[in-house]
Amino acid sequence: MPITIFKARTKLSMQHWLRRSALALAVGTAMATGITATTLTSAQAAVTTADFSNLVQQVTPAVARVNVTKTVSEEELAKAQTAELLRQFFGDRLRIPDQATTPAVEHAYGTAFFVTSDGYMLTNHHVIEGADKITVTLNDRTELDVTLVGSDERSDVAVLKVAGSKFPALPIGDSNALKVGEPVLAIGSPFGFDYSASAGIVSAKSRSFSREISVPFIQTDVALNPGNSGGPLFNQRGEVIGINSRIFSGTGGYMGLSFSIPIDAAMDIYEQIKTNGEVARAYMGIYPQDIDRNLAEAYNLVRPQGALLTRVSPDSPAQKAGLKSGDIILQYNDVQIMRASDLLNLLNRAKPSDTFRAQIQRNGQQMTVSGKLTYAPDDVRAQGGDQQSNDIQLGLRLRNLTADEQAEISVDKSSGILVTTVDPTGLAARSGIMAGDVITNFHQKPIRKVADFSSAISSLPKKGVVTIEVIRQGVPGIIGLRIE
């Protein structure tokens, strides 16, 4: 069975009653066997169970359930539900009758928490993504309307605001000070059961999944399930040290691996969104990879360590500093680099215009290079709640191509913009446009920059079909985009 990373947000649609009917409530009791001090060696430590009962009472008022409403078509709901219906009830006998596409309302929920007394809250980007309306329900059942200040897809952090004052803001801890094995507590709304507490320990730190995720996750064995997304992760002192975000599962439910966004990274995103309305990221222009046992031997390393540069972008800060493909970064600003993710985590926390100093190995010789980071070229910025444009209405997020990406296009090396995200319920998705496509022509107009695309939108008809020329995996094609 394949293992998948799930975002722990619960959706309430037609699936809701299916899941509820199939959900068996189980109560498990963990019995710990005591070990007397006389049986311990000097290398062993006594294990005690952390009591979070007082902490739960103190912090619960600052945690809220997030209620999300968005409009989707019956066609999209049917697509999402067919697989589960087939598997659970009908096998191959299921036949869904044709019917007119009518709007439907989908409800979803997650968790959020107050970080200031004047109403600022944090949750996950994927909790509120695509929402038409957002409210929060406090522990005293008060429901408040929410303003989306902004959200950042790459870090999966969203900032909310409710009107009012004297809210119970939670104390912010230091996620860098966390230790593996330290007890932690999560509070959220798994499967809609409000204010459920679950405890565990920190299993690992600095977990990375892909280049699209720009934070080093905290791994725990805290039981997280759909609905926990956006909730706080506490240390024993009642300080927030993470935002619960993902689970690692083959079934969609908890299987012992949960992941939270470090609060240090989340608060950095929060401050940028609150102050500037967007997130500015630093750019170095490198493509690092891990070093395994064979590469360590090939490069005469004592053990597998460092980040091997497979490519250095032209005219990038890395190239200007003298870095080359094949270099191994062993230290970055005096921090030892064991894996490529260590380097990426440092870069994701860096600011544009920060200076850097890297200790590298090249051709068996160690040396030091230095340089200055810049702004990420045409990075996808955080989207504020009041930002609505025609490209968003089409269900597309776009950015200009980097020099390396342009070089990989086999048809026209100077043209095209990259589709980074496609809303599955949007017009573009219905026409077959996919993330990763490179748009080279839109409505008979050549597209070289995102500005060209925005300009072409102004001449679109209110209804009808227009053409979009794309390059998908090196192969050119033409797609008809139906505007309704």
N, C-alpha and C positions, 0 to 999 in steps of 0.2 A: 504494500500500500504506500503510495507516495506521501511524503511529508511536506507540509505546506506552512508558510508563515501566514497566520490569519490576523487581521486587524480586529480587535476585540470590541467591535460596535455591534449592537443588536438592532436588527431591522424587524419592524412589526408590519407585515403585510399578510397575504394569504398563508405564507409559511408560518405565521405566528401560532395559529391554532394547531397546525400540524406538529410543530415542535413541542408545544405545551402538552398535546395529547400523548406524545411519545416520551415526554420527560419523566423519568422515574426519580422520585425523591429518595435519596439515600443518605443516611447519617453514618459516618465512620468515626470510630473512636480509636485514637492511637494510644496504645499502652506502652509506657517506657519502663524498662527494667532498671532498677537502681544499681549502681556500682559503688561499692564501698571504697573509701580512700586507700585502704590497705591493699587493694588489688591493682592499683594504678602504678605504672612505672613512671619514671621521670619524663618520658617522652609522650605521655598521655595526659589528657585534660578532662576534667569533669564536665559533663553535659547537663545543662539546666534548661528548663523550659521558660521562655519569656512570658510574663503575664502582661497583656496589653489591655486588660479590662478598663482600667482607669483612663488610659490614653484614648480608647475608643469613645468614651463619654465626653472627653474634652474636645476632640477634633471633629466629631460628627456634624455639629452645626455649621461648619465651614465647607462641608461637602454638599454638592447638589446634583440632582439628576438632570441631564440635558435631554430635552424633548425636541426632536427635529421632524419637520414636516416638509415634504417636497412632492411635486406633481410628476407622475410618470404615466406612460401610456399602458393600457392593458396588454398590449403586445409585448412590451418590455417585461412586465410582471410575469406574463406567461412563459417567456423564455427563461427567466430566472427560476421559476417554480417547476418546470417540466422535469428536470433531472431528479429532483427530490421526490416528486409525485410518482414517477416511474419506479424509483428504487423502493420506496416505502409501501406502495399500495397496489399498483396495477401491473407492474412488469411491462411487457411489450404490448399489452392490450389497450393502453391508454390512447384515446383519440381526443384531441382538443378541437372542438368545432370552430369553424371560421366565424369571426364576428368583427363588427366594425371597431376600429380603434377609437377608444374614448379615454379621456383623461381619468386618472385614478390618483388617489392620495396615498403616499407611503409614509409610514411613521417609523422612526428609528430613535434610539436613545443611547446615551452614554453617560459619562460622569464629568464633572468639572469641580473646581475648588477656588475659593477666594484667595487672592494674593495681596489685596489691599482692602482697607476698610471702606473705601469709596466705590467699591463695586467691580473692580477688575478681576477677571477669572481666567484660568488656564484650562484648556482641554486639548484634544487631538484634532489635527486638521481633518482626518478622515471621519471624525464624528459629525462635523458640520458641513462637510463638502456637499455642494449641490443643494443646500437647504433653502427652501422658500421662507420658512419661519422657524425661529429658534426661541424656546423658552427654557427656563430652569425651574425646578421644583425643589424648594428647601426642605429641611427635615421637619419643619412644622407645617408642611403641606402648602405653604405659600408658593404661588406660581408667578414668576416675573418674566416680562418680555426682555429679550436680549438684543443688544446691538453687537454685530460682528465687527470688531475693531480691525482685524486682519488675521490672516493665516498664512502659514508657510509649509508648502507641501514637502520640501526636502527634509525638513526636521520634524514634520508631523506635529507642529505646534500651532494652536489657534488661541487668539486673545479675544475674550468676550467682555462685555460691559453691561451692567444693570444699573438702573437709576436708584439712587439712595445713598445712605451713609451708615456708618457704625456697623458694617458687616464684620463677622468674625474671621479676619484674615489669618492664615496659617503661617507659622514661622518657617523660614527657608533655611535648610541645612546646607552642608558642604558634601556634595556627592563625590568629590575627589578623595574625601577622607574615609569613604566606605571601605570596609575590609571584607574579603571573601569569608563566609561563615557567619557574618553578623546578622542578627535577627531583624526582620523588617515586617511591616504591616501594610496591607492594602485595604482600602474601603471603596466600594463601588456598588453598581446595580447589575450583577450578573443575572442574565435571563429575566431582567425586570424585577428582581427581588431587591428592593431599595436598601441601601445602607448595610450591605453585607460586608463583614470583616473577614479577612483571611490572612494568615501569617505564615512565614517561612524564613529562609535565610538567603543571603546573597550567594549565588552559585558561581558567578564569574563576573568580570568587568570588561568593558571595552569590546563588546561584541559588535561586529559589523556584518551587514547582509549584502549590500551592493553599493555602487557609486551613487544610486539615486537616493539613498538614505544617508544623511550627513551627520548622524550622531552616533557616538559609541554607547550602545545600549548596556544597561545593567541587566544581567541575567539572574533570575531568582527561581525558587521553586514555590513561590506564592501562587495559590490557585486563582488564576484569572480566567474569565469566560466572557462570551459576548455580553456587552453591557458595562464591563469594567473599563473600557477605553476612556482615557482622559482623567481617570481618578488618581489621587495622590498615593505615593509610596512613602511610608514613614520609617524613620529609624526609632530606636527605643526612647529617644528624648522627645518624640512628638514633632520632629522637624521633617518637612517634606524634602526628600532626597531624590525623587523621581516622579515621572508621569507614566502611568501604566499604558502600554501601547499595543503590544503584540503577544501572540502565543504561537508556539511551535507545535503543530498538531497534524495528525493524519485523519482526524475525524471532525475537526471544527471545534472540539471541546478541549478542556485542559488535559494535558498529558505530562505535566511535570516541568515544562520549560516555559517561562514567561519573561517578557522583556519590557523594560521601562526606560524612558528617556531621562538621562541625568538632569537634575534640576538646574545645575550650573549652565548647561547648554540651553535649557528651556528659558531660563531667565534672561539670558543674553538675547535670544530671539524676541522675547517679550519686550525688553527695553527698546530694541530697534523698531519693532512694529508700533509700539506706543508713541515713540518719539518721532520717527521718520515715516511711518506708514509702509515701510518696506524693509527687506533684509539685504544688506550688502555683503557679499562674500568675496573673500580673497582668492586670487588666482596665481598659480605658480607655473602651470603648463607642463605637467609631468603625468606619465602613465606608469605607476608602480605596480609590481607584483611580488608575491611572497617568494621566498627562497626555500626550496626543499633540500633534502639530503644530497641528491645528485648535483644540484646547482652549487651547493656549498662546497662540495669537493671540486667541482669544475673551476670555481672562483677562488679556491685555496682559503676558504673560511674555516675557522676552527669548528663552528657549528652553524646550523641554519639560522641566520639572523639578517636583519636589514631589509630594505626595500629596493628591489632591482628595477631600474628604469628601463622599460621596454621602448619608450618613445619620449622625446622632448619636443614640444611644440615650437615651431619657428617664431622668432621675435617675442618669445615669452620671457618672463622673469627668470625662469630656470636656464634658458639658453643664454641670456645675457650674463648670468652668473657663471657661465662656463660648464654647466652640466651637459652630459652627453648620454645618448642611449648606451646601455651597458654599465653605467655607473651604479654603484650600490651605496645608498644612503644609510650610514650606520648610526649617525646622531643628527638630530635637528634641534637647533637652539639648546644644545647640551642635554637633550632628552634622548635616551637610548632608543633606537628603533629595532624592535624584534620582528615585526610584521609590517606589511604594507598598510594595514588598517591603522597601526599606530601613527604613521605619518599622515594619513588622510584625516584622522581625528584631530591632529594638531592644526592642519591646514583649515579644516572646517571651523575651528574656533578662532582662527586668525582674522585680523582686520586688513582691509586693503591699505596699502602703504606701510604695513609692518615690515621690518627688516628681518632677514633670516641668515643663519649661519649653519652650514651643513658639513659634517665630516663624512667623507665618501671614500670608497675604495675603487680605484681604476687601474686595470692591468696589474693587479697585485700590490699597488702602492696606495697608501692612504694620504689624503690631502684635505684641505678645508676650502670651501667656496662660500661666498656670501652674496646677498642680493637684496632686492626689495620687491615685495608682492604688489600686485595691482588689483583693480576690480576685475571680477570674472566677466569675460566678454559676453554680452548679451545674455546674461543669466536670467533665468525665470524668477522674477521678483515675487515677493509675497503679495497676495491680492487682498485689498481692503474690501470690507463688506459693501461699500457703496460703489465699487468699480464695476460697471456693466458696459460692455462694448459689444459690437456686432460679432467679433470673432469668438467671444465667450458664448454668445447666444447660439452660434453654430456648433458649440461644443468642442472647440479646439483651443489648445494652448500651444503657442509657437515661439520659436526663437531663431535668430540668425545662425548660420553655420560658422563653425570655427575654421581656421585655415586647414587643419588636418581633415576635418569632415568634408570640406570642399574638395580636397585632393582625392578622397575616396569615391566621389561621384564620377561615374564613367561617361556620362553624357555631356554635361556642361559644367566644367569645374568652377565657373564664376557665378552660377545661378542657384537659387533654391533657398528655402527656409525649412527648418526641421519641425515636424509635428511631435511635441513632447508628451501631450496628454490628449486623450479623446474621451469626452463624456459619453458613456454607453447609451444614454437616452437622447443624445443630441442629433441634429440633422446630419452632421458629418459622419457619425458612426453608422447611421441608417443607410448612408450611401456607400459605405465600405471603406472609408478612410481609416487608417490605423496609425497608432503611435509608431514612430520610426520612419514614416513616409517623409520624403522630401518633396515639397510642393515647388514646382518650377514655373507653372503657368496657371492663372486663375481668371476665368471669364475672359479668355483671349488676351490676357495681359501678362507679360513676363514678370516673374516674381524673383527678385534678388535679395530683398530685405523685408523684414516684417512690416515696415512702413509701406512697401508696395502692396502688400496684402490688405492692409487697412484702407489704403486708397482705393483698391479695387472693389471693396465692399460697398463703397458709396454709390457705385453704378449698378449694383445688383437689382434685378427685378424683384417685386414684392412676392411674386409667385412664379414658379416655373422651374426649369432645369438649366443649370450652367455647368460648364466643364472645368475640371481640375486636372492638370497634368502633374503626375507624380513619378518619383523614382522609388521603387520598393526593392530593397536588397539588390541594387544595381540594375534593375530591369525597369525601363520606362513604361508608363501606362497612362490611360485617360479614364477618369471617373466622372460620371454624371451626378452632380449634387442637386437633389430636389429641394427647392425652397418652398416651405408651406407656411 
